Amino acid sequence: MNQSPLNIILTDDDIDDRLFFEEAIEDIDIATKLTTFNHGQELMNYLQSNDTALPHLIFLDLNMPIKNGMECLQDIRNNPKLQHTIVAIYSTSSSESDIEKTFVNGANIYINKPNSFNDLKKAIKKVLQINWQYHTSNLKKENFLLRI
């Protein structure tokens, strides 16, 4: 069995949310390598570097300074090198408008930031275990919003 870790990126301007996420992912029994960024411009600079190992999955907050998550999502989907990267929107927003916009712009899944550590672990584990090839080919609005 392939034991190479999943290369995961989290981009979120809230340090507490980043630490909470890091702790949760460490508690999950799935091999991962997590890289975090404070805002979207840091993420895009990293992704556009020639020597960057592309991530398997990006968790992306929507509301960030400098470059927000929606701008990053659009940049990712418009870049041939990145357009097939799995993007999970990870936001406190439960606005139908935000959910609709991220769906239309090519995000793979939308996660409302859970209030409890256990719910966060469940959400991350569920996202990491998704068969993305199948999930993406059958993506409908009904399976876009992750409910925990």
C-alpha positions as CSV (number, residue, x, y, z in Angstrom):
1,M,0.0,0.0,0.0
2,N,1.2,3.5,-0.9
3,Q,2.1,5.3,2.4
4,S,3.3,8.6,0.9
5,P,1.6,11.4,2.7
6,L,-1.2,13.5,1.1
7,N,0.2,17.0,0.4
8,I,-2.4,19.3,2.0
9,I,-2.5,23.2,2.0
10,L,-4.5,25.3,4.3
11,T,-4.9,29.0,3.6
12,D,-6.6,31.0,6.4
13,D,-5.8,34.4,7.9
14,D,-7.0,33.4,11.4
15,I,-4.1,31.9,13.4
16,D,-6.4,30.2,15.8
17,D,-8.3,28.4,13.0
18,R,-4.9,27.3,11.5
19,L,-3.7,25.9,14.8
20,F,-7.1,24.2,15.4
21,F,-6.9,22.6,11.9
22,E,-3.3,21.5,12.4
23,E,-4.1,19.8,15.7
24,A,-7.1,18.1,14.1
25,I,-5.2,16.8,11.1
26,E,-2.5,15.4,13.4
27,D,-5.1,13.5,15.3
28,I,-6.4,11.8,12.1
29,D,-4.8,8.5,11.2
30,I,-4.0,9.5,7.6
31,A,-0.5,10.4,6.5
32,T,-0.4,14.0,5.6
33,K,2.0,16.8,5.0
34,L,0.4,20.2,5.9
35,T,1.6,23.5,4.6
36,T,-0.2,26.7,5.8
37,F,-0.5,30.2,4.5
38,N,-1.9,33.4,6.0
39,H,-3.5,34.8,2.9
40,G,-4.3,34.1,-0.7
41,Q,-1.3,36.0,-2.2
42,E,1.1,33.8,-0.2
43,L,-0.7,30.7,-1.5
44,M,-0.6,31.9,-5.1
45,N,3.1,32.9,-4.9
46,Y,3.8,29.4,-3.6
47,L,1.7,27.6,-6.2
48,Q,3.2,29.5,-9.1
49,S,6.8,28.8,-8.1
50,N,8.5,26.4,-10.5
51,D,9.9,24.1,-7.9
52,T,6.7,23.6,-5.9
53,A,5.3,20.1,-5.4
54,L,1.6,20.5,-6.3
55,P,-0.8,19.7,-3.4
56,H,-3.3,17.0,-3.5
57,L,-5.8,19.2,-1.8
58,I,-6.2,22.9,-0.8
59,F,-8.4,24.0,2.0
60,L,-9.2,27.6,1.3
61,D,-10.8,30.3,3.5
62,L,-13.0,32.8,1.7
63,N,-12.6,35.9,3.8
64,M,-8.9,36.9,3.8
65,P,-7.0,40.1,3.4
66,I,-4.7,40.9,0.4
67,K,-6.2,38.1,-1.9
68,N,-9.4,36.4,-0.8
69,G,-10.4,32.8,-1.3
70,M,-12.7,33.5,-4.3
71,E,-9.9,35.3,-6.1
72,C,-7.5,32.4,-5.4
73,L,-10.1,29.9,-6.6
74,Q,-10.5,31.7,-9.9
75,D,-6.7,32.0,-10.3
76,I,-6.3,28.2,-9.6
77,R,-9.1,27.2,-12.1
78,N,-7.6,29.6,-14.8
79,N,-4.1,28.1,-14.4
80,P,-3.6,24.9,-16.6
81,K,-1.0,23.6,-14.1
82,L,-3.5,23.9,-11.2
83,Q,-6.9,23.5,-12.7
84,H,-7.4,19.9,-11.6
85,T,-6.2,20.5,-8.0
86,I,-8.9,19.7,-5.5
87,V,-10.1,22.8,-3.7
88,A,-12.2,22.6,-0.5
89,I,-13.7,25.9,0.6
90,Y,-13.3,26.1,4.3
91,S,-15.3,29.1,5.6
92,T,-17.4,30.5,8.4
93,S,-19.8,31.8,5.8
94,S,-23.0,29.8,5.2
95,S,-24.3,32.3,2.7
96,E,-26.1,30.7,-0.2
97,S,-24.5,33.3,-2.4
98,D,-20.9,32.3,-1.3
99,I,-21.8,28.6,-1.7
100,E,-23.2,29.2,-5.2
101,K,-20.3,31.4,-6.4
102,T,-17.7,28.9,-5.2
103,F,-19.6,26.0,-6.8
104,V,-19.9,27.9,-10.2
105,N,-16.2,28.9,-10.0
106,G,-15.1,25.2,-9.7
107,A,-14.5,24.4,-6.0
108,N,-14.9,20.7,-5.3
109,I,-16.5,20.9,-1.9
110,Y,-17.7,23.5,0.6
111,I,-17.2,23.1,4.4
112,N,-18.6,25.4,7.0
113,K,-16.0,25.7,9.7
114,P,-17.2,23.4,12.5
115,N,-17.6,24.7,16.1
116,S,-16.1,21.7,17.8
117,F,-12.8,19.9,17.5
118,N,-14.5,16.5,17.0
119,D,-16.6,17.9,14.2
120,L,-13.6,19.4,12.6
121,K,-11.7,16.1,12.7
122,K,-14.8,14.3,11.2
123,A,-15.0,16.9,8.4
124,I,-11.3,16.7,7.6
125,K,-11.2,12.9,7.7
126,K,-14.3,12.7,5.4
127,V,-12.7,15.1,2.9
128,L,-9.4,13.2,2.9
129,Q,-11.2,9.9,2.3
130,I,-13.3,11.1,-0.7
131,N,-12.6,9.3,-4.0
132,W,-12.1,12.6,-5.8
133,Q,-12.1,11.1,-9.3
134,Y,-15.7,9.8,-8.7
135,H,-16.8,12.7,-6.6
136,T,-15.7,15.3,-9.1
137,S,-17.3,13.5,-12.1
138,N,-20.6,13.3,-10.2
139,L,-20.5,16.8,-8.7
140,K,-23.9,18.3,-8.1
141,K,-24.9,21.1,-5.8
142,E,-26.5,18.5,-3.4
143,N,-23.1,16.8,-2.7
144,F,-21.1,20.1,-2.8
145,L,-21.9,21.3,0.7
146,L,-20.4,18.9,3.3
147,R,-22.7,18.4,6.3
148,I,-21.3,17.1,9.6
